[in-house]
Amino acid sequence: MEFDATFYALVGLVIFLALLVYLKVPAVVGKSLDGRADKIRDELEEARRLREEAQSLLAEFQRKRKEAEKEATEIVAIAQREAHGMLEEAKQKTEEYVARRNRLAEQKIAQAEAEAVNEVRASAVDIAVAAASRILADKVDAKTSADFFKSSLTEVKSRLN
């Protein structure tokens, strides 16, 4: 029986496989693969947990953003109401100021009219007195003047007593 190279290759292969089994290489390789699978499973679980956490954070931030937008809208509405109120108040105060100024101007005008009327009356009285004294001076002679004086003096004495 002659052994050729194929036979020796077969014997070498059987010895190699027996040695692998004896040294428990398949168990070590299986353990290594199992460890690697466990590690991958843990990484996948961690990735799933991180994804869920990221989704919850995203939902929380979107809720906060909506609340902030709502609050900003409310602040703008309040500011607009306050500005409208301030505008109305300023308008009312301006109208009151103008009305007060008009009343003051009307009072000043009325006072000026009254003063002008009084001045005209005073001038009229002065002119009338001057005219009366000139007329009396022209028409009354010395004797009549003395009679007027005596009657006026008597009248004044009677009123004083």
C-alpha positions as CSV (number, residue, x, y, z in Angstrom):
1,M,0.0,0.0,0.0
2,E,1.4,3.0,-1.1
3,F,0.5,6.3,0.5
4,D,0.3,9.3,-1.7
5,A,0.1,13.0,-0.8
6,T,-3.6,13.1,-0.5
7,F,-3.5,10.5,2.2
8,Y,-1.0,12.5,4.2
9,A,-3.0,15.6,3.7
10,L,-6.1,13.7,5.0
11,V,-4.2,12.5,8.0
12,G,-2.8,15.9,8.7
13,L,-6.3,17.4,8.5
14,V,-7.7,14.8,10.9
15,I,-4.8,15.4,13.4
16,F,-5.4,19.1,13.1
17,L,-9.1,18.8,13.7
18,A,-8.5,16.4,16.6
19,L,-6.0,18.9,18.1
20,L,-8.5,21.7,17.7
21,V,-11.1,19.6,19.6
22,Y,-8.6,18.6,22.2
23,L,-7.6,22.2,22.9
24,K,-11.2,23.2,23.0
25,V,-10.8,25.8,20.3
26,P,-14.4,25.5,19.1
27,A,-15.6,26.2,22.6
28,V,-13.2,29.2,22.9
29,V,-14.3,30.4,19.5
30,G,-18.0,29.8,20.5
31,K,-17.4,31.7,23.7
32,S,-15.7,34.5,21.9
33,L,-18.5,34.7,19.4
34,D,-21.1,34.5,22.3
35,G,-19.2,37.3,24.1
36,R,-19.2,39.4,20.9
37,A,-22.9,38.7,20.4
38,D,-23.6,39.7,24.0
39,K,-21.5,42.9,23.5
40,I,-23.4,43.7,20.3
41,R,-26.7,43.0,22.1
42,D,-25.7,45.3,25.0
43,E,-24.7,48.0,22.5
44,L,-28.0,47.7,20.7
45,E,-29.9,47.9,24.0
46,E,-27.9,51.0,24.9
47,A,-28.5,52.6,21.5
48,R,-32.3,51.8,21.9
49,R,-32.3,53.4,25.4
50,L,-30.4,56.4,24.1
51,R,-32.8,56.8,21.2
52,E,-35.8,56.7,23.6
53,E,-34.1,59.2,25.9
54,A,-33.4,61.5,22.9
55,Q,-37.0,61.2,21.8
56,S,-38.3,62.1,25.3
57,L,-35.9,65.1,25.4
58,L,-37.0,66.1,21.9
59,A,-40.7,65.9,23.0
60,E,-39.9,67.9,26.2
61,F,-38.0,70.6,24.3
62,Q,-40.9,70.8,21.7
63,R,-43.4,71.2,24.6
64,K,-41.2,73.9,26.2
65,R,-40.9,75.7,22.9
66,K,-44.7,75.6,22.5
67,E,-45.1,77.0,26.0
68,A,-42.5,79.7,25.3
69,E,-44.3,80.7,22.1
70,K,-47.6,80.8,23.9
71,E,-46.0,82.9,26.7
72,A,-44.4,85.2,24.2
73,T,-47.8,85.6,22.4
74,E,-49.4,86.4,25.7
75,I,-46.7,88.9,26.6
76,V,-47.1,90.6,23.2
77,A,-50.9,90.7,23.7
78,I,-50.5,92.2,27.2
79,A,-48.0,94.8,25.8
80,Q,-50.4,95.7,23.0
81,R,-53.3,96.1,25.5
82,E,-51.1,98.3,27.8
83,A,-49.9,100.4,24.8
84,H,-53.5,100.8,23.7
85,G,-54.5,101.8,27.3
86,M,-51.6,104.3,27.5
87,L,-52.5,105.7,24.1
88,E,-56.1,106.2,25.2
89,E,-55.0,107.7,28.5
90,A,-52.6,110.1,26.7
91,K,-55.4,111.0,24.2
92,Q,-57.8,111.6,27.1
93,K,-55.2,113.7,29.0
94,T,-54.5,115.7,25.8
95,E,-58.2,116.4,25.3
96,E,-58.6,117.4,28.9
97,Y,-55.5,119.7,28.6
98,V,-56.9,121.3,25.4
99,A,-60.3,121.7,27.0
100,R,-58.7,123.3,30.1
101,R,-56.6,125.6,27.9
102,N,-59.7,126.6,25.9
103,R,-61.6,127.4,29.1
104,L,-58.7,129.4,30.4
105,A,-58.5,131.3,27.1
106,E,-62.3,131.9,27.1
107,Q,-62.0,133.2,30.7
108,K,-59.2,135.5,29.7
109,I,-61.2,136.7,26.7
110,A,-64.2,137.3,28.9
111,Q,-62.1,139.2,31.4
112,A,-60.5,141.3,28.7
113,E,-64.0,142.1,27.3
114,A,-65.2,143.1,30.8
115,E,-62.1,145.3,31.3
116,A,-62.6,146.8,27.8
117,V,-66.3,147.5,28.6
118,N,-65.3,149.0,32.0
119,E,-62.7,151.2,30.3
120,V,-65.2,152.3,27.7
121,R,-67.7,153.1,30.5
122,A,-65.1,154.9,32.5
123,S,-64.1,156.9,29.5
124,A,-67.8,157.6,28.7
125,V,-68.3,158.8,32.3
126,D,-65.2,161.0,32.2
127,I,-66.3,162.5,28.9
128,A,-69.9,163.0,30.2
129,V,-68.6,164.6,33.3
130,A,-66.3,166.9,31.3
131,A,-69.1,167.7,28.9
132,A,-71.6,168.4,31.8
133,S,-69.1,170.6,33.6
134,R,-68.4,172.6,30.4
135,I,-72.1,172.9,29.8
136,L,-72.8,173.9,33.4
137,A,-69.9,176.3,33.3
138,D,-71.2,177.9,30.2
139,K,-74.8,178.1,31.4
140,V,-74.4,178.8,35.1
141,D,-73.5,182.2,36.2
142,A,-71.9,183.2,39.5
143,K,-75.2,183.7,41.4
144,T,-76.6,180.4,40.3
145,S,-73.3,178.7,41.1
146,A,-73.4,180.2,44.7
147,D,-77.1,178.9,45.0
148,F,-76.1,175.4,43.9
149,F,-73.2,175.5,46.3
150,K,-75.4,176.5,49.2
151,S,-78.0,173.9,48.4
152,S,-75.4,171.2,48.0
153,L,-73.8,172.1,51.3
154,T,-77.2,172.0,53.0
155,E,-78.0,168.6,51.5
156,V,-74.6,167.2,52.5
157,K,-75.1,168.5,56.1
158,S,-78.5,167.0,56.3
159,R,-77.3,163.6,55.0
160,L,-74.3,163.6,57.4
161,N,-76.6,164.1,60.4
